[in-house]
Amino acid sequence: MSFLQEFLLIFTDLLNNAILLFGLGFVYAATNIDQNTNKAIKKIFLGVAIGAISVLIMLNPWTHSEGLIFDTRSVLFSVTGLFFGGLTTGIAVLIGVIFRVSLGGSGVYAGVLTITLTSLIGLYWHKIKIRLPKMRASIEFYVFGLIVHVVTLLCFLAIPWPTSIEVIKSTVIPFLVFFPLIVVLLSKIVSNQKERIISQQKIKNQQLLLQASIDATKAMEVFALDRDYNYLSFNEYHAVSMMEYYGKKIKQNENYLDYITHPSMRSRIQSCVNRALLGKAETVISEVESSKGKFLEEHYAPIIDDDGSVIGVTVFSQDISERKRYEQSILYLSYRDPLTNLYNRRYYNEEVDRLDREEFYPLSIVIADINGLKIMNDAFGHDAGDLLLCKVSDDLVKVFKNDNKVARVGGDEFVILLPNTSREEALQLIDEAKSMIESSRIHDMTISVSFGLATKDSEELVGEIIKLAEDDMYTHKLFEVASHRNETIKTILKTLHEKNPREEKHSERVSKICTKIGKQLGMNSDEINMLKAISNLHDIGKIAIDEAILNKPGKLDDKEWDAIKKHPEIGYRILAATPEYVEIAQDILSHHERYDGKGYPRGLKGEDIPLRARIISIADSYDAMISERPYRRPLTHQEAIEEIRVNLGTQFDPKLGEMFIKLFAESRDL
């Protein structure tokens, strides 16, 4: 037989043998086993399957002579080692070695070596290739196959001499030319299958992760629809929600819109889905038509395939009712005055711009300003002032019917916007408001509010109309505030005397003493009247002092004494707010100063203390000493005179003190 004939015979037998080799790819594809699995049973099963393939290969060899067979097991075991790890390869090698040994013959050692060494090259190839240049996968597989089959040819040296040389010569071409190519082909098949399995596993894991993720949320409904509104998928929360709302268990491939029974809701959702099917993603916040006060935030997004076509819609729906209520409360607070609950200046500024349109003409603007808020705060405390503000606010809302029209724009200033209201109609409302407000009392004080009005009928600037309303208010205030303040002072004094009856008698006695001193000083009648007024009002600041302190039967502690010492300042603030009393306010502030500078509240000294305050100081101290107190006996007239004498130049003005002593030394008859 010629060399060519012999080669063709060998090639034909080995080609038939190679066909069996690709059973590895079929087994791998059929079993779909991931070689990275940690389950040993799967690796063992795959090792047994590959071992079985090796047996089939060795049952269909090219036979050189009795006991000397050749096949493609080198390809099988090297690729097995390359892709399937130690356990699978070890089992396959064990089966292959046992079967080859059972066949016996002169080539048994070479056969066992081939199986063992080629599988080891496959197992350790990942370490070998590090020393090689980086190559493309196909080239790497070819180099791998070439090395494997060079080693295979060297294994043939284990065949008895000189047969080994003949075998190497006759097999060198298929083993070094064709077998590396078969290695490349089989490796590509296994590699592609491996990538397919990995990809499938990734997709499965991603699907599981995605489903777990969307099921994990207990606050958001997530579902996907196809172009016909049928369910593609949904999370558990959506299924539970649909069961709660509609009492139905939803299923994939069923029409989502068939579950929506409310016509308006169905129409809204369908419109949103249709826009998403056109490729437009959007987020929509809607109040649920069938449940007032419930708000949903829904995000609709198109599902786009690899060709860029929209094949469905994903919907994310979350109940934001709590958030919406919180936002509305924040918005409400941002436009509201926290004390009166009326709208504030921010709302007023926006509303006046909104109403400045012809459809709202005539637009009447009313400005209201409370008279005497500061006096109320100073005399009775800020709680009383707050009560005054709230009372006026309530009355304004009652008269003008709608709190949207009334805004508090300053401490004691309000604006009422009256669209489509003529000047005559607005004046009637103002008269009604004044009548209601002035019929009320707080701490026996009459409430007074000054109103101003202007009406826009055409194209005047709204700012000019507001200015006219302010001017009108100030005009009324000029006439109303003076009489109200005087009335307020009288009311405060009356209230003080009712709270502490001895204060009235005390003021009368101090007034008589001051009158005599004033006459002795040669004061005219106006100055005497001024002294009388100061005498009557010098303790008006005590109106803001707690009655329990004023009427305490025992001695005052430090904190209570500090409170008492505030009454000159309080009296000053009350009177300084009234022009008619401005001149005497300083005297009220200073009537507890001492001549030596150790008094209060400012520590004035000597003649820096106003004259009338120095007179009041002597008269006030004398009457206090001779008056009965729960915690001490009163001093006699002579004891009080002596006390005045001892404190001349320290507590009292020495000249005025001497004058007082001369006037009253012999008698306390005032």
Secondary structure, DSSP 8 states (H G I E B T S, - for coil): --HHHHHHHHHHHHHHHHHHHTHHHHHHHHHT--TT---HHHHHHHHHHHHHHHHHHHHS-EEEETTEEE-SHHHHHHHHHHHHHHHHHHHHHHHHHHHHHHH-STTHHHHHHHHHHHHHHHHTHHHHGGGS----HHHHHHHHHHHHHHHHHHHGGGS-TTHHHHHHHHHHHIIIIIHHHHHHHHHHHHHHHHHHHHHHHHHHHHHHHHHHHHHH-SSEEEEEEETTSBEEEE-HHHHHHHHHHHS----TTSBGGGG---HHHHHHHHHHHHHHHTT--EEEEEE-TTSTT-EEEEEEEEEE-TTS-EEEEEEEEEE-HHHHHHHHHHHHHHTB-TTT-SB-HHHHHHHHHHH-SGGG-SEEEEEEEEESHHHHHHHH-HHHHHHHHHHHHHHHHHHHS-GGGEEE-SSSEEEEEETT--HHHHHHHHHHHHHHHHT-EETTEE-EEEEEEEEE-SS--HHHHHHHHHHHHHHHHHHHHHHHHHHHHHHHHHHHHHH-HHHHHHHHHHHHHHHHHHHHTT--HHHHHHHHHHHHHTTGGGGGS-HHHHT-SS---HHHHHHHTTHHHHHHHHHHTSGGGHHHHHHHHHTT--TTS--SSS---GGGS-HHHHHHHHHHHHHHHHS-BTTB----HHHHHHHHHHTBTTTB-HHHHHHHHHHHSS----
